[in-house]
Amino acid sequence: MSELSNNPGPTEAVRVEWARRIEAEYRSSAHTQHLTLWLIQLGAPRELIDDGLRIVQDELDHAELSAEVAREAGAEVAPAIVQEDLLLKAPAGPLEERTLFATLEVFCLGETVAVPLFTELRRACSVPVARRALDRILRDEVRHRQFGWDLLDYLLETRPALRETGRRILPLLLTGLTKRYGSSTSALVLPEERAWGLMAPASYREILETTLEREYEPRFRERGLL
């Protein structure tokens, strides 16, 4: 039985955003699967490989949870799964450098900022189906973030030359992340959209700025990448 009758009515923005999240979570699963293959090729520790494979499953679960929310909100358009977008992209070079690039972009940056982002999305979320999805996603994101930093430490410890590579590419990745999350100043979001697990575009920028100061800068400085 639908829970919708007891909750704020979903807007079109709710339907669009949760459909987008299906695509994003599915894409994250594919990217992590690709990265884990690289770890196998590099002979990485079994613990890291197992962690990567677990994250693949997590992201598929997140996609399914997002699909449940989208259906409950009345979304009728199927998510756009673009095969080319499911490939993990990194600049041409040795496998170690491509692995470092993906580790920094997808996990050290993406999954680290995801924790405070999902924390804020969850804070005002009251629609049960959306709240359940965000509860699970947030719980997993904390572990995904740790995987990224553990993997970075492994790469830097076993291949010290990658530290210089990291110093070179990190500013470019940070710039790209700022363009992705930090460009909007709009504070517009309806109360019913907050209840469905959305937030104002400007909140993404504010959270990114805080994460840069509290997470990225100290963590990367500690590892000699800034």
N, C-alpha and C positions, 0 to 999 in steps of 0.2 A: 504494500500500500504506500502511495506517495506521501511524503512528509510535507509537501509543498503547501497544503492548505493552512498549516499552522505557522508558516514563516513569511517574511517579507517577500513580496513578489519580485522575481528576478527581472532585471533590465536586460536589454540587448547587450550591453557592455559585459554583464555577467556571463551570458552565453558565449560571447566571443572570447572572453578571457579564459574561461575554463576549457574551451575547445583548443585554444592556443597552448594551454598547459599540457594537454594530451600530446600534442606534437613535440613540445619541448622535452617532456619526460621520455618519450619514445626515442627521440634523438639522443638524449643523454645516455640511454641504455646502449644504443648502437656505438656511440663514441667510446664508452667505457669498455665495451667488448673488444673494440679495435685496439685500444690502449693495452688491455690485458694480454692480447696476442703479442704485442710488442714486448711486454714484460717476459712472456714465455720465451720469445726469441732471444732476449738478452740474458736469459738464465737468472732472472730475479728470484729472490727468496720465495718459497712456497707460500708463506704467510701473506705477502703482497699480492700474489696471484689469486689466492683464495679470497682475499678482501675485494679485489677487483671483480671477480665473478659474482660475489654476493651483491655488489652494487649494481651489476647488470640486472639482477633479479629485482632489486629494490626499485630501480627506475621503471621497469615494466609494471610492477605493482602500482607505482605512482601514476603511471599513465592510465591504468584501469580505474583507479580511484578518481582521477580527474574526469574520466569518461562518465562515471556514475554521477558526479556533480553536474556535468554538462547535460546529461539526460534529464536529471531532476529539474534543471533550470529550463528545459524545453528546447535545447539546442537540436537542430534537425540536420545541420550540415556536417558531413563526415570530416574528420580532421584531414588536413592535407599532408600526406606522407610523401616527401620528395626524396627519392632514392639517393640523389647526389648529396643531399644535406646530411645523410646518415653516415657518410664517409668522414673519418677523422682527418682533418686537414692540418698539415704542418709544412713549413718551408722545406724544400728539397735539401737533403743532407744526410749524414750518417744517422743510423737508427737511434743512437743515443741522443743526438740533438733533437730529433723529431719527438722522441719520448719526453725529453725535458720541456719542449715547447708545449706539448699537450698537457703535461702535468701542471705547468704553471697556469695555462689558460683555463683549462677545464676545472681543475680541482683547487689549486692554491688560490686562484682568484675567484672563479665562478662559485665553487662550493663554499668558500669562506664567507663571501657576502650573502650567499643564500641563507645562512643561518639567521642573521638578524632580519633579513627580508621576510622570511617565512614566520619568524617570531612576531613581527608587526602585522602581517596578514592574518595570523591566527588570533591576535589579541582582541579584535573586535568582531570576530566571526562567531555567529550564533546559530546559523542554519546547520542542523545536525549532520547532514551528509557532507557539507563542506568542512565542518569542524573535524569530523573523523578523518577526512583526507589530509587536512593540514596537520593534525596531531601526528599521523604516521609519517608524513613527509618531513616534518621538522625533526622528529626523533631520528630519522635516518640521516638527515643532512649533517648532523653533528659528527656522525661516524664517517661520512663521506669527506668532510673537511679534514679530519684527522688522517685519513688515507692519503690525501694529497700531500700533506706536510711530511708524513712518514716516507712516502715515495720520493719526494724531493730530497730528503736527507739521505736516503739510500743512493740516489744518483750522484749527489755531490760527494759523498764519502767514498764511493767506489770508482768514480771517474772525476777527479778533481778539476780536470781541464774544462768540465762543463760549467764551472762557476763563472768563467769569463763569458761563455756563451749566454748564461743567464743574465749577467749584467748588461749584455748587449740587447737582448730581446725584451727584457722586462719592461722598460719604458714604453715600448711600442704596444705591449699588451695592456698596460695600464691606461694608455691613451684610448685604445679601443674600448675598454670597459667603461671609461668615462663617457664616451660617445653613446654607448648602449644604454646606460642607466642614468647618466647625469645630465641629460640635455633638456629635460622638461622642467618647467617651473609651475605647471598647473597644479593647483591645490583642490581641484574639483573632484569630488567623489560623493555620491549619494549615500545616506545612511543605510539604505537597503543593500547597496553594493558592498559596503563594509561588512554587513551581516553575512554576505555571501563570500567573504574572503578576498575582497579587492581593497586597494588603497589608492590614494591620489598619486599621480605620476611624480609629483615633486618629492614625495616621500622616498622614492627610489634613490633620487639624487642625494637627499639628506643622509640616508642610511649608508650609501656608498662613501660619502665624505667622512662619516664617522668610522667606517670600517678601514678606510685608508689610514687614518690616524692611529686607531687603536689596535688594528690587526696587521695590515699589510706592512706598514713601515717598520714596526719593531721586529716582526718575524723575518722579513727580508734582510734587515740590517744584521740581525743575529747570525744569519747565514752568509753574510758578505756579498749580498746581491744588490744592495743599495749603498 
